[in-house]
Amino acid sequence: MKVLIIGFGNLGQKIASILSRERECFPALGDLEVIPAGIITRSRGALIDPQGVDLAASLSMMERYGKFDAGSTFYSETGALEAAQSFEYDVLVEMSTLSIENHGEPAVSHIRAALERGKHVVSANKGPVAFRYSELAELAREKGCRFLFETVVMDGAPVFNLARCTLKGCTVKGIEGILNSTTNFVLTKIEQGFPMEEAVKEAQRLGIAEAEPSLDLEGWDAAAKTAVLANVLMNANITPYQVNRSGITGITEEEITSARRRGRYLKLVCRAKTENGNIKASVGVEELPENHHFSAVSGSGSILRIETDLMSPIMVTQEAPDLYDTAYGVIDDLLTLQRSMS
Ligand SMILES: NC(=O)c1ccc[n+]([C@@H]2O[C@H](COP(=O)([O-])OP(=O)(O)OC[C@H]3O[C@@H](n4cnc5c(N)ncnc54)[C@H](OP(=O)(O)O)[C@@H]3O)[C@@H](O)[C@H]2O)c1
């Protein structure tokens, strides 16, 4: 399976490491064969080799120089859109940065270019699903290819696979959850007595915070995930701008610790619900009692509760995910594609 990789940051490098240096640690990956026709970044160059870019060598370059080696035979300055439009590949793997102010661009254009050519797409970038899901899903259907994005909500934990494979025939009426790891991690750290600034730095060090942490702290990442869930599971056709949003920046450290002293928890809760045929979506801090399911979710953990017409509410929880979980979400989509292509 030839893939074109766009974005080689924390996530791209973790996937590369799992598929090369660490491959022997994960025997169940079995015959997964990923041949990277190209790896493209925004400011660190690109590597192109139709026979397959060497992932371990790509990682070494990043570790040694912080960018791809311009002296390498495979070095190129090709941009992502040009590569998506012209390279030979089977699957585009979109792992560039989330952009709210540009409404998911340029990732939307990368994905559209691939789908128009009948190429499958795996996106870790939630922007395109949050802003343009119905258009891109329709284009994929028209071209007979797949548009997969398991990792964009709750990393590798099954959310879209769960709905697609196990909730057939159910209409999703509502979703709620704690879906932003950074804010939950920061709230937990503040409860433990750390200042907010230090907690945010730690989240960045662990690679769980967005490149621009205000996207997490002001609730934009959570709003994007809420829009994704509403669009994919509830046919909502909304964008993150239609999610009634507030983050944790307006909350003081004292408010967080005093809630704990009263035996309660402050949590950033995402909600989307169908009301009289309309979807209402929101993200905001809520004070929850100690015995609420969401109160037990600490650190970088997440939880999602799905309400349907036929089934009683279902909950998916994830404890302390890290970059392996996010990488797994992408790898799971690649395995789905490899199996459907063979
Ligand atoms: N990390 C996580 O835990 C996690 C979890 C779920 C989803 N995601 C999503 O996965 C994506 C990647 O995350 P990450 O942590 O790897 O981010 P990151 O470390 O910031 O890396 C982003 C990569 O994308 C490249 N890029 C940005 N804009 C580009 C463009 N226009 N054309 C080509 N390359 C471009 C960057 O290149 P430069 O370095 O040259 O700028 C960099 O290589 C993001 O959309 C993020 O929201 C991440």
The ligand as an SDF file (V2000), in Angstrom:
LIG
                    3D

 48 52  0  0  0  0  0  0  0  0999 V2000
   -0.6700   14.6440   18.9290 N   0  0  0  0  0  0  0  0  0  0  0  0
   -1.8420   14.1390   19.2810 C   0  0  0  0  0  0  0  0  0  0  0  0
   -1.9900   13.6120   20.3910 O   0  0  0  0  0  0  0  0  0  0  0  0
   -3.0070   14.1460   18.3260 C   0  0  0  0  0  0  0  0  0  0  0  0
   -4.1800   13.4430   18.6350 C   0  0  0  0  0  0  0  0  0  0  0  0
   -5.2370   13.3780   17.7010 C   0  0  0  0  0  0  0  0  0  0  0  0
   -5.1250   14.0980   16.5280 C   0  0  0  0  0  0  0  0  0  0  0  0
   -3.9750   14.8290   16.2690 N   0  0  0  0  0  0  0  0  0  0  0  0
   -3.9060   15.6080   15.0350 C   0  0  0  0  0  0  0  0  0  0  0  0
   -2.9090   15.0510   14.2020 O   0  0  0  0  0  0  0  0  0  0  0  0
   -2.2950   16.0960   13.4440 C   0  0  0  0  0  0  0  0  0  0  0  0
   -0.7770   16.0210   13.6690 C   0  0  0  0  0  0  0  0  0  0  0  0
   -0.4980   16.1620   15.0440 O   0  0  0  0  0  0  0  0  0  0  0  0
    0.9950   16.3420   15.5570 P   0  0  0  0  0  0  0  0  0  0  0  0
    0.9280   16.2340   17.0360 O   0  0  0  0  0  0  0  0  0  0  0  0
    1.9170   15.4640   14.7930 O   0  0  0  0  0  0  0  0  0  0  0  0
    1.2750   17.8610   15.1280 O   0  0  0  0  0  0  0  0  0  0  0  0
    2.7020   18.5700   14.9590 P   0  0  0  0  0  0  0  0  0  0  0  0
    3.7140   17.9190   15.8080 O   0  0  0  0  0  0  0  0  0  0  0  0
    2.4420   20.0300   15.1140 O   0  0  0  0  0  0  0  0  0  0  0  0
    3.1010   18.2680   13.4190 O   0  0  0  0  0  0  0  0  0  0  0  0
    2.3750   18.7920   12.3510 C   0  0  0  0  0  0  0  0  0  0  0  0
    3.1020   18.4250   11.0750 C   0  0  0  0  0  0  0  0  0  0  0  0
    2.3220   18.9050    9.9700 O   0  0  0  0  0  0  0  0  0  0  0  0
    3.1710   19.6530    9.1020 C   0  0  0  0  0  0  0  0  0  0  0  0
    2.3480   20.6400    8.3860 N   0  0  0  0  0  0  0  0  0  0  0  0
    1.6050   21.6400    8.8780 C   0  0  0  0  0  0  0  0  0  0  0  0
    1.0140   22.3150    7.8750 N   0  0  0  0  0  0  0  0  0  0  0  0
    1.4120   21.7330    6.7190 C   0  0  0  0  0  0  0  0  0  0  0  0
    1.1670   21.9710    5.3570 C   0  0  0  0  0  0  0  0  0  0  0  0
    0.3860   22.9750    4.9600 N   0  0  0  0  0  0  0  0  0  0  0  0
    1.7540   21.1690    4.4390 N   0  0  0  0  0  0  0  0  0  0  0  0
    2.5760   20.1360    4.8160 C   0  0  0  0  0  0  0  0  0  0  0  0
    2.8400   19.8530    6.1130 N   0  0  0  0  0  0  0  0  0  0  0  0
    2.2690   20.6450    7.0420 C   0  0  0  0  0  0  0  0  0  0  0  0
    4.1800   20.2850   10.0210 C   0  0  0  0  0  0  0  0  0  0  0  0
    5.3160   20.7170    9.2950 O   0  0  0  0  0  0  0  0  0  0  0  0
    6.3280   21.8150    9.9580 P   0  0  0  0  0  0  0  0  0  0  0  0
    6.9220   21.1380   11.1550 O   0  0  0  0  0  0  0  0  0  0  0  0
    7.3020   22.0650    8.8810 O   0  0  0  0  0  0  0  0  0  0  0  0
    5.4780   23.0020   10.3100 O   0  0  0  0  0  0  0  0  0  0  0  0
    4.4840   19.0690   10.9270 C   0  0  0  0  0  0  0  0  0  0  0  0
    5.3450   18.1690   10.2710 O   0  0  0  0  0  0  0  0  0  0  0  0
   -2.9270   17.4190   13.9070 C   0  0  0  0  0  0  0  0  0  0  0  0
   -3.9680   17.7870   13.0330 O   0  0  0  0  0  0  0  0  0  0  0  0
   -3.5050   17.0580   15.2710 C   0  0  0  0  0  0  0  0  0  0  0  0
   -4.6260   17.8480   15.6060 O   0  0  0  0  0  0  0  0  0  0  0  0
   -2.9200   14.8420   17.1190 C   0  0  0  0  0  0  0  0  0  0  0  0
  1  2  1  0
  2  3  2  0
  2  4  1  0
  4  5  1  0
  4 48  2  0
  5  6  2  0
  6  7  1  0
  7  8  2  0
  8  9  1  0
  8 48  1  0
  9 10  1  0
  9 46  1  0
 10 11  1  0
 11 12  1  0
 11 44  1  0
 12 13  1  0
 13 14  1  0
 14 15  2  0
 14 16  1  0
 14 17  1  0
 17 18  1  0
 18 19  2  0
 18 20  1  0
 18 21  1  0
 21 22  1  0
 22 23  1  0
 23 24  1  0
 23 42  1  0
 24 25  1  0
 25 26  1  0
 25 36  1  0
 26 27  1  0
 26 35  1  0
 27 28  2  0
 28 29  1  0
 29 30  1  0
 29 35  2  0
 30 31  1  0
 30 32  2  0
 32 33  1  0
 33 34  2  0
 34 35  1  0
 36 37  1  0
 36 42  1  0
 37 38  1  0
 38 39  2  0
 38 40  1  0
 38 41  1  0
 42 43  1  0
 44 45  1  0
 44 46  1  0
 46 47  1  0
M  CHG  2   8   1  16  -1
M  END
$$$$
